[in-house]
Amino acid sequence: MFKIKNFNICFLLLLLLGISCNLKPAVKDEATFSQEQFIEDQFIEDDFDPKSIETDKVISARLDNLITSFELSQEEREVFEYIRDVLTKSFSEKGRTYKVYSDGEFYDLLVGLGVLRVKKIIENNLFMFDLLRKSEMILRESESESESESESESRDNLSAFRKAYIVNLKEVFGAASPDEVYYKAINNHRLSDNYSWRDNEERQRYLGNYIGHVLGLEKIYAELSEEHKETLEYIQNLVVVYASGDVKRIDIYTNLDFYLSLGKLGIDNIVRFIRESNFGWIFSNLRDAKRWIEAIEGDRLPGIKEQLQIDFEATKKNFAENLRYFFLYASGTSDFKSQLEDFDGDRSCSNKAGAVNEAAKGFFGAEKLYRWLSDEEIEIMEYVKKAVTDPNLGDPNIDDRFGSYSDGDFYRSLGQVEIDVIKRFVRGMSIFFLEPYREAVEFVKHRIKQAERWSLPAGVNKRRGPLGIERRFKHYEYELRLGIKLTYSTSDREMFFLEDCVDFVIEFSEKFEKFLIHKKPVWRYEHTE
């Protein structure tokens, strides 16, 4: 009995051992699968962090709770959600990209603004939102199922005003701080004051005054040539002034204001303005002046490029102010012709634009010419230029032999003369300027320095002293500069550089020799301690 029992136990042990051996591969396979699954799960965790999901949900919930706490009306909520949608989506226009808010950044902005300022911003945007919505509704209703190609283009370009509004919002909310955002937001166009306070009938009447402008704008951008569109873009870049801390409220004129002004004038009047007014003349002069200024290197005429840039910017600013005033107040009605005449009546802007362009062109030519001259020769040319352009020499109202010349006039005249003529001119002038004239200048400087250290004794003939000598020198120099300008005014430009100016200077040098002969003092200074 005992042996049988032991046998059964041994058999059972062997059976368990066999089962155990058969199960080992299965355990190994399970372990391998688990490791692969762990690696795969790790990949998912890296790309899709549950903590990030949880954070986004928290921010979204906090944002929704914050918006709910503002207790916006249905009307306010529609405007708010439109603005939110614009700010949290990417948008680019004409190569420029704008800030895109995340939910977290938008939440921080709302907290920084506070409920009262948020509602004020909504009030300020209510008119533009309603105007856009109403205009698009009218245009959609006017579309037929069998629309023509031009009508289809008009529909595709319906975004002209919508894009302008989006750009306006992006510009406003791209500010650095909530305070700056608020300031720009409540000043981002001229037309929304008190709209939110009006009753429905007044709102419809107010909207009716501007819906035609939006429809006119869409027609302009559907039918205007590409060349004229580029011109309008140039005008827009000039006249648009967004709100900022250093801009007066009265000077703010946003892209929305400009677009509504275009729609008010209509396509026919816009084309008339571009073609018939002085705008084209001023525009072409400023465009060309910019090219000339950019081409000037400035190494041979130090400071000239910088001064030209200052003059150019001042002229462009004046032009922008005139354009802004025109588009702000031009009605586009039957008196549009007189409005064009008023715009053209101020000739100062067109004159300045022409002068800047001619000066820039002249400087560019002079710089090329001056590369052939030495520093001393350039100094002589600049002396002659200053004499010719000095407004205090030879009043043309008194003596009609004299003219009035700018730097650009003089440099432009240089471009009409061959380089060999200019080289001969400076060689002839240097006979006087590099010898007797320079000697006299140094002598006068020396005597003035002496006068600062020594005082004249009583009874000395002060006419022969340092101050008297300086006065005499200035008299001679005045005669020299006056003669150069008169010669320039009465000579052919080529003859002026070829022989007339040199002949005058040689003749003048004979008079100047008398000054040099008598330059030595006939008395001695008495030193005072």
Summary of the structure (lengths in Angstrom):
residues: 529
radius of gyration: 41.0
end to end distance: 149.7
largest distance: 164.5
contacts: 1473
relative contact order: 0.05
helix: 77%
strand: 2%
